[in-house]
Amino acid sequence: MNAGVISRYVGIALICNAFFMLLSAVISALYGFDSSFSPLLVSGFITFLFGVFPLIFVRRQRDINTREGLAILVLAWFLCCVFGMLPYVLWGGDFTLINAWFESASGITTTGATILNDIESLPHGLLFWRSSTHYIGGLGVVVFMMMILPSVGMVRFRMSKMEITDISKTNFRYRSNKLIRVLITVYLAITVLSFIALMLAGMSPFDAINHSFSVTATGGFSTRNLSIGAYDSPLIEFVLMLFMVISTIHLGLLYASFASRSARVFRDPVTRFYLTTILVSIVLVTLSLMLGGGEQNALQALRKGAFSVVTTISTTGFAISDTSGWPILAILILFYVSIQCGCSGSTSSGVRSDRMFLIFKGVRVQIIKMAHPNAVVQVKSGGQVVDKELLSSVYTYLFLYLFLAFVGAVIYAMTGMGLMESVSSSISMMSNIGPAFGEYGSMSSFADAPQIAKFLMGVQMIVGRLGLYPVLLLFTLFRKNVRWQ
């Protein structure tokens, strides 16, 4: 494994970070050179120097093997989180090293959890940087890097598989190179459209651009202490729900539907499964709020239920009400959708609807076989038979997700957190949702969480965002020889 080559491409990711730091410094200057200008400017130059150094002293390579591609992917995310701490640490305030790590990891991984109790006290430049970290991590730093990687062919395909699972590829057949360009094009288009829509709905230009970054990346950082609840606007909530759903559908399918001017996206079985899950969950949560939550106004119950379901399953984490005091049925449904989440090929995290779709299909087949032992029944998706290797991979992924979520919950409980807080925080970090339940609910922050728990939450965010397999496979790299060139 060539460490020099790895450092070169990780450097490209750091330069991407540096660009948004310097852009945030420009925003700070536009708002009267607020207190974040110097921290952002210094952080941008430091990050740029660390990023450009390997580009100057390490020669370009045409070929990158699988292990090097894997290392580039994981290290790029980790180091972007580390360097993303700089503006927070240099600015000061509530940002201790641990708090800065938590906030940076939460941004880059699009989790959206925060340690801040008074978000509105931050200067404009730092608010813009927080939202920018979502945008950097939304589609994946590595996906942006792959546009300029010199190597071609299988290395791009292998690296892109970390962000897009096989079942999505069966429904979107563009070549890998074109797929990357398509994803970025759709990503930018959603950003622009959501920005315009939010402005028309009543947001200021600054709030609109920040929330468009968050909603496109399904991140959740807001410029307001009460998140979206601060606006008390059904129109803004509807616009955000619309774009949260759009951002969590396979971006390639969205492009294909637009390019062919057809409803192709709605013919995709995974998309239909995802949208059905949303509708059923909204109905159940709304009924739960009306029957057991003391909400007598049906429209208010629907408003709260719909927004909370969409923001949770999309892993965005915006809030308009405190869900911690909701009836147990509503909380259980939110727990489930926080595990399923959106579709592969989108900015969503979690187990993802593609895998849950196959799991339910597999369970159905097993039930049929139990009832009819001689029946020949196969798991199918979109008319195609799903091979056993893919099914095995899906089951393994779900097991790993639940196992790591359980381990995380146990560790958090050992730090002194309560049962509800430990379990919900672990699932929230694994799925990059942001808010948990209990003390760290949708209208609260993680400011009072134990220090060691906040550090480990940052690590768990990265593991969840990368999709488990890349991080676990990285441990095998340390058995290989590492050389510089």
SULLINQUI-V897355 format. One record per helix or strand. SS is the DSSP state (H for helix, E for strand). FROM is the first residue (numbers start at 1). LEN is the number of residues. If there is no record, write none. Layout:
SS:FROM:LEN ; SS:FROM:LEN
This chain:
E:2:1 ; H:3:28 ; H:37:21 ; H:66:18 ; H:86:6 ; H:97:12 ; H:119:3 ; H:124:15 ; H:141:6 ; H:154:7 ; H:166:4 ; H:176:26 ; H:205:12 ; H:227:4 ; H:234:14 ; H:251:10 ; H:264:4 ; H:269:24 ; H:298:16 ; H:323:3 ; H:328:13 ; H:353:19 ; E:380:2 ; E:384:2 ; H:388:27 ; H:419:12 ; H:438:3 ; H:451:16 ; H:469:11 ; E:483:1
